[in-house]
Amino acid sequence: MSWIRCTGLGLIAAFYMLAGRWGFDRLLLSEPNEFLELRIWIVMGGVMLAAVGLAHYAHRAARPGETRFDRHLATALLGFFGYLCTSAFWAPDAEFALRKVYDIALVFVMSVGFGLAAIRLPAARVLDAFWAVVILATGVLALAGMRQLLGGGGGARLAVLGGGPNIFARLMGLLTLGALYFWNRRGQAWLWIPVAAGGVLLALLTGSRGGTSAILAGILIFLVAGRVPVRRLIILAAIAAAVVGVAVTASPLGKALNRSMEERFLKLTLKYAGSSSSESKVYLSGREVMYASAYDLGLRHPVTGAGLSAFPALGLGPYPHNLFLEVFCEGGALGLAFLGWVFLAFLRAALRGGRGLDGATTGAVVLILIGSQSSGELYDSRALYLLMMMASCTTAAGLRAASSTQPHGDSAHAAAAAHLAPAVHPTAHGTT
């Protein structure tokens, strides 16, 4: 029965991260309707699985290698999202604020609901199911991007299905980390490392500088948190370099990649000359104006902020394109303090987890966090909170197992710890 719950939870979590605000009204060509949005049904499915998890929690004790609900992180999320919803009372526009309250409620219910739904489930199976669905979905998008490029309709920047280049780069980052997850767990370098390298290449082809920086940071965190040995790191670098070399020199991707690197990463970043100044400066696609507006709005309401959705309600733009500035201008210093509480709770769980920490999931947290500093609004960073809960719950499996099965005597304790370690973070086997 647990494999059914693991598969269902993996599907729900992955589709929640990838679906966004997509709704069936687009297929029906009808007016936007919240009940036709896929996300509301996904969250309802998560709530049902959370109820099942709570039933298992009440029915039996934890077994070795099973996830543990992180009450500290859940409390921090409640404080953060609860405060943001409270700020709707002093928001300048009630209609804007209520729409955002709805978004925030979905993020909170899904993030905490995942932790409850994962109760009494094997940590490794939860991660396997989640990353398998992520790879399948983002792999389909990667193939669509490749088809667009090879068909000559890619234009200057790569993006598919009407999404922006920054979102596509973030999805390719998840594809990369998912491939590295299975490589680290199961080996098969011949399969997973080329997939990971392909994800990085497609991210570069979007020309998203923020997305590319986020992917590189996510990979670095994966290597550190996953404690990848030097020998395997050399293998990873060698195969990835070979794949990139072949793609650049022997495929149509080379020309498109050179154009993207020259236009987006060199010209606009290092040699862009503004229209009102003869000095070179970094091109930020107009984000610097929204950054300044959000910062000024926050300074005018430094303690409690201007209220939920104040930024768009005051006509300053759709959103600041920066998570911290969005929280600061709408929630003030108190909002930033609550957000800092969330990060501290996650950091506490990560440090306590030690070797049980999953490198790919932690890398994905960093990927979304860095990406949210240059793209998207609060709801667009929903994966950040879900991934933190996922990493925390699966990391805690080893701690819970050790405490619940500890026999008497130091030698017995060491033997039990050695026996339980593979259940939480199994050593990669098969082809290196």
NORBELZI-V387257 format. One record per pair of residues at least 12 apart in sequence whose ideal C-beta (glycine too) atoms are under 8 Angstrom apart, sorted by the first residue. I is the first residue (numbers start at 1). J is the second residue. D is the distance in whole Angstrom. If there is no record, write none. Layout:
# NORBELZI-V387257
i:I j:J d:D
i:I j:J d:D
This chain:
# NORBELZI-V387257
i:2 j:120 d:8
i:2 j:121 d:6
i:2 j:122 d:6
i:2 j:125 d:7
i:3 j:125 d:7
i:5 j:49 d:7
i:5 j:52 d:7
i:5 j:53 d:8
i:5 j:117 d:8
i:5 j:121 d:6
i:6 j:121 d:6
i:6 j:122 d:7
i:6 j:125 d:4
i:6 j:126 d:5
i:6 j:128 d:8
i:6 j:129 d:5
i:7 j:129 d:5
i:8 j:45 d:7
i:8 j:49 d:6
i:9 j:46 d:8
i:9 j:49 d:6
i:9 j:114 d:7
i:9 j:117 d:5
i:9 j:118 d:6
i:9 j:121 d:7
i:9 j:126 d:6
i:9 j:129 d:7
i:9 j:130 d:7
i:10 j:126 d:7
i:10 j:128 d:8
i:10 j:129 d:3
i:10 j:130 d:4
i:10 j:131 d:8
i:10 j:132 d:7
i:10 j:133 d:5
i:11 j:129 d:7
i:11 j:133 d:5
i:12 j:42 d:6
i:12 j:45 d:5
i:12 j:46 d:5
i:12 j:49 d:7
i:12 j:117 d:8
i:13 j:46 d:8
i:13 j:114 d:6
i:13 j:130 d:5
i:13 j:133 d:8
i:13 j:386 d:6
i:13 j:390 d:7
i:14 j:130 d:6
i:14 j:133 d:4
i:14 j:134 d:5
i:14 j:137 d:6
i:15 j:38 d:7
i:15 j:42 d:6
i:15 j:133 d:7
i:15 j:137 d:7
i:16 j:39 d:7
i:16 j:42 d:5
i:16 j:43 d:7
i:16 j:46 d:7
i:16 j:110 d:6
i:16 j:382 d:7
i:16 j:386 d:7
i:17 j:134 d:8
i:17 j:174 d:8
i:17 j:382 d:7
i:17 j:383 d:4
i:17 j:386 d:7
i:18 j:134 d:8
i:18 j:137 d:5
i:18 j:138 d:7
i:18 j:171 d:7
i:19 j:38 d:5
i:19 j:39 d:6
i:19 j:42 d:6
i:20 j:39 d:7
i:20 j:167 d:8
i:20 j:380 d:8
i:21 j:37 d:6
i:21 j:39 d:7
i:21 j:379 d:8
i:22 j:37 d:7
i:22 j:38 d:6
i:22 j:39 d:8
i:23 j:36 d:5
i:23 j:37 d:4
i:23 j:38 d:6
i:24 j:36 d:4
i:24 j:37 d:8
i:24 j:38 d:7
i:25 j:37 d:8
i:34 j:102 d:7
i:39 j:106 d:6
i:40 j:106 d:7
i:42 j:110 d:8
i:43 j:106 d:5
i:43 j:109 d:6
i:43 j:110 d:5
i:43 j:113 d:7
i:46 j:109 d:7
i:46 j:110 d:5
i:46 j:113 d:4
i:46 j:114 d:6
i:46 j:117 d:6
i:47 j:109 d:7
i:47 j:113 d:6
i:49 j:113 d:7
i:49 j:117 d:4
i:50 j:112 d:8
i:50 j:113 d:4
i:50 j:114 d:8
i:50 j:116 d:4
i:50 j:117 d:5
i:52 j:117 d:7
i:53 j:116 d:5
i:53 j:117 d:5
i:53 j:118 d:6
i:53 j:119 d:4
i:53 j:120 d:7
i:53 j:121 d:8
i:54 j:116 d:6
i:54 j:119 d:7
i:56 j:119 d:6
i:56 j:120 d:4
i:57 j:69 d:8
i:57 j:116 d:8
i:57 j:119 d:5
i:57 j:120 d:6
i:60 j:120 d:7
i:61 j:404 d:7
i:62 j:120 d:7
i:62 j:400 d:5
i:62 j:401 d:7
i:62 j:404 d:5
i:63 j:120 d:7
i:63 j:401 d:8
i:63 j:404 d:8
i:64 j:401 d:4
i:64 j:404 d:8
i:64 j:405 d:6
i:64 j:419 d:8
i:64 j:420 d:5
i:64 j:423 d:6
i:65 j:122 d:6
i:65 j:123 d:6
i:65 j:124 d:7
i:65 j:397 d:5
i:65 j:398 d:8
i:65 j:401 d:6
i:65 j:420 d:6
i:65 j:423 d:3
i:65 j:424 d:6
i:66 j:119 d:8
i:66 j:120 d:5
i:66 j:121 d:6
i:66 j:122 d:6
i:66 j:123 d:7
i:66 j:397 d:6
i:66 j:400 d:7
i:66 j:401 d:7
i:67 j:115 d:8
i:67 j:118 d:4
i:67 j:119 d:6
i:67 j:120 d:8
i:67 j:121 d:6
i:67 j:122 d:8
i:67 j:123 d:5
i:67 j:126 d:6
i:67 j:393 d:4
i:67 j:394 d:6
i:67 j:396 d:7
i:67 j:397 d:5
i:67 j:400 d:8
i:68 j:119 d:8
i:68 j:393 d:6
i:68 j:396 d:4
i:68 j:397 d:6
i:68 j:399 d:7
i:68 j:400 d:4
i:69 j:115 d:5
i:69 j:116 d:6
i:69 j:118 d:8
i:69 j:119 d:6
i:69 j:393 d:6
i:70 j:115 d:6
i:70 j:345 d:7
i:70 j:349 d:6
i:70 j:389 d:7
i:70 j:392 d:4
i:70 j:393 d:6
i:70 j:396 d:6
i:72 j:345 d:5
i:72 j:348 d:7
i:72 j:349 d:7
i:73 j:115 d:8
i:73 j:342 d:7
i:73 j:345 d:4
i:73 j:346 d:6
i:73 j:349 d:6
i:73 j:388 d:7
i:73 j:389 d:6
i:73 j:392 d:5
i:74 j:112 d:5
i:74 j:115 d:6
i:74 j:389 d:8
i:75 j:345 d:7
i:76 j:338 d:8
i:76 j:341 d:5
i:76 j:342 d:4
i:76 j:344 d:7
i:76 j:345 d:4
i:77 j:108 d:6
i:77 j:111 d:6
i:77 j:112 d:6
i:77 j:342 d:6
i:77 j:385 d:6
i:77 j:389 d:8
i:78 j:108 d:7
i:78 j:112 d:7
i:79 j:338 d:5
i:79 j:341 d:6
i:80 j:335 d:8
i:80 j:338 d:4
i:80 j:339 d:6
i:80 j:341 d:7
i:80 j:342 d:5
i:81 j:104 d:5
i:81 j:105 d:8
i:81 j:107 d:7
i:81 j:108 d:4
i:83 j:331 d:6
i:83 j:334 d:6
i:83 j:335 d:6
i:83 j:338 d:5
i:84 j:100 d:8
i:84 j:104 d:6
i:84 j:308 d:6
i:84 j:327 d:8
i:84 j:330 d:7
i:84 j:331 d:6
i:84 j:335 d:6
i:84 j:338 d:8
i:84 j:378 d:8
i:85 j:101 d:5
i:85 j:104 d:6
i:85 j:105 d:7
i:85 j:308 d:7
i:87 j:304 d:7
i:87 j:305 d:6
i:87 j:307 d:5
i:87 j:308 d:5
i:87 j:330 d:6
i:87 j:331 d:5
i:87 j:335 d:7
i:88 j:100 d:7
i:88 j:101 d:5
i:88 j:307 d:7
i:88 j:308 d:4
i:88 j:309 d:8
i:89 j:307 d:8
i:90 j:304 d:7
i:90 j:306 d:8
i:90 j:307 d:5
i:91 j:306 d:8
i:91 j:307 d:3
i:91 j:308 d:5
i:91 j:309 d:6
i:91 j:310 d:6
i:91 j:313 d:7
i:91 j:330 d:8
i:92 j:306 d:7
i:92 j:307 d:6
i:92 j:310 d:5
i:92 j:313 d:5
i:92 j:314 d:6
i:93 j:309 d:7
i:93 j:310 d:8
i:93 j:313 d:4
i:96 j:308 d:8
i:96 j:309 d:4
i:96 j:312 d:6
i:96 j:313 d:4
i:97 j:307 d:7
i:97 j:308 d:4
i:97 j:309 d:5
i:97 j:313 d:8
i:99 j:309 d:7
i:100 j:308 d:5
i:100 j:309 d:5
i:100 j:378 d:7
i:100 j:379 d:8
i:101 j:308 d:7
i:103 j:378 d:7
i:103 j:379 d:4
i:104 j:378 d:7
i:104 j:379 d:8
i:106 j:379 d:8
i:106 j:382 d:8
i:107 j:378 d:8
i:107 j:379 d:6
i:107 j:382 d:5
i:107 j:385 d:6
i:108 j:385 d:8
i:110 j:382 d:7
i:110 j:386 d:6
i:111 j:382 d:8
i:111 j:385 d:4
i:111 j:386 d:5
i:111 j:388 d:8
i:111 j:389 d:5
i:112 j:389 d:7
i:114 j:386 d:6
i:114 j:389 d:5
i:114 j:390 d:6
i:114 j:393 d:8
i:115 j:389 d:5
i:115 j:392 d:8
i:115 j:393 d:5
i:118 j:390 d:8
i:118 j:393 d:5
i:118 j:394 d:8
i:122 j:397 d:8
i:122 j:423 d:7
i:123 j:356 d:8
i:123 j:393 d:7
i:123 j:394 d:4
i:123 j:395 d:8
i:123 j:397 d:4
i:123 j:423 d:8
i:123 j:424 d:6
i:124 j:185 d:8
i:124 j:394 d:8
i:124 j:423 d:7
i:124 j:424 d:7
i:124 j:425 d:8
i:124 j:426 d:6
i:126 j:390 d:7
i:126 j:393 d:8
i:126 j:394 d:6
i:127 j:181 d:7
i:127 j:358 d:6
i:127 j:360 d:8
i:127 j:361 d:7
i:127 j:390 d:8
i:127 j:394 d:6
i:128 j:185 d:8
i:130 j:390 d:7
i:131 j:178 d:4
i:131 j:181 d:5
i:131 j:182 d:7
i:131 j:360 d:7
i:132 j:178 d:8
i:134 j:174 d:5
i:134 j:175 d:7
i:134 j:178 d:5
i:135 j:175 d:6
i:135 j:178 d:4
i:135 j:179 d:7
i:135 j:182 d:8
i:135 j:195 d:8
i:138 j:171 d:5
i:138 j:172 d:7
i:138 j:174 d:6
i:138 j:175 d:4
i:138 j:178 d:7
i:138 j:199 d:8
i:139 j:175 d:6
i:139 j:195 d:8
i:141 j:160 d:6
i:141 j:161 d:7
i:141 j:168 d:7
i:141 j:171 d:6
i:141 j:172 d:8
i:141 j:175 d:8
i:142 j:172 d:7
i:142 j:175 d:6
i:142 j:198 d:7
i:142 j:199 d:7
i:142 j:202 d:6
i:144 j:160 d:5
i:144 j:161 d:7
i:145 j:158 d:5
i:145 j:159 d:8
i:145 j:160 d:5
i:145 j:168 d:7
i:145 j:172 d:8
i:145 j:202 d:5
i:145 j:205 d:8
i:146 j:202 d:7
i:148 j:160 d:6
i:149 j:205 d:7
i:149 j:252 d:7
i:149 j:253 d:7
i:149 j:256 d:6
i:150 j:252 d:6
i:154 j:205 d:8
i:154 j:256 d:7
i:156 j:207 d:7
i:156 j:259 d:8
i:156 j:263 d:7
i:157 j:205 d:8
i:157 j:206 d:6
i:157 j:207 d:5
i:157 j:208 d:8
i:157 j:260 d:7
i:157 j:264 d:8
i:158 j:202 d:7
i:158 j:205 d:4
i:158 j:206 d:5
i:158 j:207 d:8
i:158 j:256 d:8
i:158 j:260 d:8
i:159 j:206 d:7
i:164 j:375 d:8
i:165 j:206 d:4
i:165 j:207 d:6
i:165 j:208 d:5
i:165 j:211 d:7
i:166 j:206 d:7
i:166 j:208 d:5
i:166 j:210 d:6
i:166 j:211 d:5
i:166 j:371 d:7
i:166 j:374 d:7
i:166 j:375 d:4
i:166 j:376 d:7
i:167 j:375 d:7
i:167 j:376 d:8
i:167 j:380 d:8
i:168 j:202 d:8
i:168 j:203 d:8
i:168 j:206 d:5
i:168 j:208 d:8
i:168 j:211 d:8
i:169 j:203 d:4
i:169 j:206 d:4
i:169 j:208 d:4
i:169 j:210 d:8
i:169 j:211 d:3
i:169 j:212 d:7
i:169 j:214 d:8
i:169 j:215 d:7
i:169 j:371 d:8
i:170 j:211 d:6
i:170 j:214 d:7
i:170 j:367 d:7
i:170 j:368 d:7
i:170 j:371 d:5
i:170 j:375 d:8
i:172 j:199 d:4
i:172 j:200 d:7
i:172 j:202 d:5
i:172 j:203 d:4
i:172 j:206 d:8
i:172 j:211 d:8
i:172 j:215 d:7
i:173 j:199 d:7
i:173 j:203 d:6
i:173 j:211 d:7
i:173 j:214 d:6
i:173 j:215 d:4
i:173 j:218 d:6
i:173 j:364 d:8
i:173 j:367 d:5
i:173 j:371 d:7
i:174 j:364 d:6
i:174 j:367 d:7
i:175 j:195 d:7
i:175 j:196 d:8
i:175 j:198 d:8
i:175 j:199 d:4
i:176 j:195 d:8
i:176 j:196 d:5
i:176 j:199 d:4
i:176 j:200 d:6
i:176 j:203 d:8
i:176 j:215 d:6
i:176 j:218 d:8
i:176 j:219 d:7
i:177 j:196 d:8
i:177 j:218 d:6
i:177 j:219 d:7
i:177 j:222 d:6
i:177 j:360 d:5
i:177 j:363 d:5
i:177 j:364 d:5
i:177 j:367 d:7
i:178 j:360 d:7
i:179 j:192 d:4
i:179 j:193 d:7
i:179 j:195 d:4
i:179 j:196 d:4
i:179 j:199 d:7
i:180 j:192 d:7
i:180 j:196 d:5
i:180 j:219 d:7
i:180 j:222 d:6
i:180 j:359 d:8
i:180 j:360 d:6
i:180 j:363 d:8
i:181 j:358 d:7
i:181 j:359 d:8
i:181 j:360 d:3
i:181 j:361 d:8
i:183 j:196 d:7
i:183 j:236 d:8
i:183 j:428 d:7
i:184 j:222 d:8
i:184 j:226 d:5
i:184 j:228 d:7
i:184 j:359 d:7
i:184 j:360 d:7
i:184 j:428 d:6
i:185 j:426 d:6
i:185 j:428 d:6
i:186 j:428 d:6
i:186 j:429 d:7
i:186 j:430 d:6
i:187 j:428 d:5
i:187 j:429 d:6
i:187 j:430 d:4
i:187 j:431 d:5
i:187 j:432 d:6
i:188 j:430 d:6
i:188 j:431 d:5
i:189 j:235 d:6
i:189 j:236 d:7
i:189 j:239 d:6
i:189 j:431 d:6
i:189 j:432 d:6
i:190 j:239 d:8
i:190 j:431 d:6
i:193 j:235 d:8
i:193 j:236 d:6
i:193 j:239 d:4
i:193 j:240 d:6
i:193 j:243 d:7
i:194 j:239 d:7
i:194 j:240 d:8
i:194 j:243 d:5
i:196 j:240 d:7
i:197 j:239 d:8
i:197 j:240 d:4
i:197 j:243 d:4
i:197 j:244 d:6
i:197 j:247 d:8
i:198 j:243 d:7
i:198 j:247 d:8
i:199 j:215 d:8
i:200 j:215 d:6
i:200 j:219 d:8
i:200 j:240 d:8
i:200 j:244 d:8
i:201 j:244 d:7
i:201 j:247 d:6
i:201 j:253 d:7
i:201 j:257 d:7
i:203 j:215 d:5
i:204 j:257 d:6
i:204 j:260 d:6
i:204 j:261 d:7
i:205 j:253 d:7
i:205 j:256 d:6
i:205 j:257 d:6
i:205 j:260 d:5
i:206 j:260 d:8
i:207 j:260 d:5
i:207 j:263 d:7
i:207 j:264 d:3
i:207 j:265 d:8
i:208 j:264 d:8
i:208 j:375 d:8
i:209 j:264 d:6
i:209 j:265 d:6
i:209 j:269 d:6
i:209 j:374 d:8
i:210 j:370 d:7
i:210 j:371 d:6
i:210 j:373 d:7
i:210 j:374 d:3
i:210 j:375 d:6
i:211 j:371 d:6
i:211 j:375 d:7
i:212 j:265 d:8
i:213 j:370 d:6
i:214 j:366 d:7
i:214 j:367 d:5
i:214 j:368 d:8
i:214 j:369 d:8
i:214 j:370 d:4
i:214 j:371 d:4
i:215 j:367 d:6
i:217 j:363 d:8
i:217 j:366 d:5
i:217 j:367 d:7
i:217 j:370 d:5
i:218 j:363 d:4
i:218 j:364 d:6
i:218 j:366 d:5
i:218 j:367 d:3
i:218 j:370 d:8
i:219 j:363 d:6
i:220 j:363 d:8
i:221 j:359 d:7
i:221 j:362 d:6
i:221 j:363 d:4
i:221 j:365 d:8
i:221 j:366 d:5
i:222 j:359 d:4
i:222 j:360 d:6
i:222 j:362 d:7
i:222 j:363 d:4
i:223 j:359 d:7
i:224 j:359 d:7
i:225 j:350 d:8
i:225 j:357 d:5
i:225 j:358 d:7
i:225 j:359 d:4
i:225 j:362 d:4
i:225 j:363 d:7
i:226 j:357 d:8
i:226 j:358 d:7
i:226 j:359 d:2
i:226 j:360 d:7
i:227 j:355 d:7
i:227 j:359 d:7
i:228 j:359 d:7
i:231 j:432 d:8
i:232 j:428 d:8
i:232 j:432 d:6
i:235 j:432 d:6
i:268 j:282 d:8
i:268 j:283 d:4
i:269 j:282 d:6
i:269 j:283 d:7
i:270 j:282 d:8
i:287 j:321 d:5
i:287 j:322 d:8
i:287 j:374 d:7
i:289 j:317 d:8
i:290 j:316 d:7
i:290 j:317 d:5
i:290 j:319 d:8
i:290 j:320 d:5
i:290 j:321 d:6
i:290 j:322 d:8
i:291 j:320 d:6
i:291 j:321 d:7
i:291 j:322 d:6
i:291 j:325 d:6
i:293 j:311 d:8
i:293 j:316 d:4
i:293 j:317 d:7
i:293 j:320 d:7
i:294 j:311 d:6
i:294 j:316 d:7
i:294 j:320 d:4
i:294 j:322 d:7
i:294 j:325 d:4
i:294 j:326 d:7
i:294 j:328 d:7
i:294 j:329 d:4
i:295 j:325 d:6
i:295 j:328 d:7
i:295 j:329 d:7
i:297 j:310 d:7
i:297 j:311 d:7
i:297 j:314 d:7
i:297 j:316 d:7
i:297 j:329 d:4
i:298 j:325 d:7
i:298 j:328 d:4
i:298 j:329 d:4
i:298 j:332 d:7
i:301 j:329 d:8
i:301 j:332 d:6
i:302 j:332 d:6
i:302 j:333 d:6
i:303 j:332 d:5
i:303 j:333 d:6
i:303 j:334 d:6
i:304 j:331 d:7
i:304 j:332 d:5
i:304 j:334 d:6
i:305 j:327 d:8
i:305 j:328 d:7
i:305 j:329 d:6
i:305 j:330 d:5
i:305 j:331 d:4
i:305 j:332 d:3
i:305 j:334 d:7
i:305 j:335 d:6
i:306 j:329 d:6
i:306 j:330 d:6
i:306 j:332 d:8
i:307 j:330 d:6
i:308 j:330 d:6
i:308 j:331 d:8
i:309 j:330 d:7
i:310 j:329 d:7
i:310 j:330 d:5
i:311 j:326 d:7
i:311 j:329 d:6
i:311 j:330 d:6
i:318 j:377 d:7
i:319 j:376 d:7
i:319 j:377 d:4
i:319 j:378 d:8
i:320 j:377 d:8
i:321 j:374 d:6
i:321 j:375 d:6
i:321 j:376 d:7
i:321 j:377 d:8
i:322 j:372 d:8
i:322 j:373 d:5
i:322 j:374 d:7
i:323 j:369 d:8
i:323 j:372 d:4
i:323 j:373 d:6
i:323 j:378 d:7
i:323 j:381 d:5
i:324 j:336 d:7
i:324 j:339 d:7
i:324 j:373 d:7
i:326 j:377 d:6
i:326 j:378 d:6
i:327 j:339 d:5
i:327 j:378 d:8
i:342 j:385 d:7
i:342 j:388 d:7
i:345 j:392 d:8
i:346 j:365 d:7
i:346 j:388 d:4
i:346 j:391 d:7
i:346 j:392 d:6
i:349 j:391 d:7
i:349 j:392 d:4
i:349 j:395 d:6
i:349 j:396 d:7
i:350 j:362 d:7
i:350 j:391 d:7
i:350 j:392 d:7
i:350 j:395 d:7
i:352 j:395 d:8
i:352 j:396 d:8
i:352 j:399 d:6
i:353 j:392 d:8
i:353 j:395 d:3
i:353 j:396 d:7
i:353 j:398 d:7
i:353 j:399 d:7
i:354 j:398 d:8
i:355 j:398 d:8
i:355 j:421 d:7
i:355 j:424 d:8
i:355 j:425 d:6
i:356 j:394 d:8
i:356 j:395 d:5
i:356 j:396 d:8
i:356 j:397 d:6
i:356 j:398 d:4
i:356 j:399 d:7
i:356 j:424 d:5
i:356 j:425 d:6
i:357 j:391 d:7
i:357 j:395 d:5
i:357 j:425 d:8
i:358 j:391 d:6
i:358 j:394 d:6
i:358 j:395 d:7
i:358 j:425 d:7
i:361 j:387 d:6
i:361 j:390 d:6
i:361 j:391 d:4
i:361 j:394 d:7
i:362 j:391 d:5
i:364 j:383 d:7
i:364 j:387 d:5
i:365 j:384 d:6
i:365 j:387 d:5
i:365 j:388 d:6
i:365 j:391 d:6
i:368 j:381 d:6
i:368 j:383 d:5
i:368 j:384 d:4
i:368 j:387 d:6
i:369 j:381 d:8
i:369 j:384 d:6
i:372 j:384 d:7
i:394 j:424 d:8
i:397 j:423 d:8
i:397 j:424 d:5
i:398 j:420 d:6
i:398 j:421 d:7
i:398 j:423 d:8
i:398 j:424 d:4
i:398 j:425 d:8
i:401 j:420 d:5
i:401 j:423 d:7
i:401 j:424 d:7
i:402 j:416 d:7
i:402 j:417 d:6
i:402 j:420 d:6
i:405 j:420 d:7
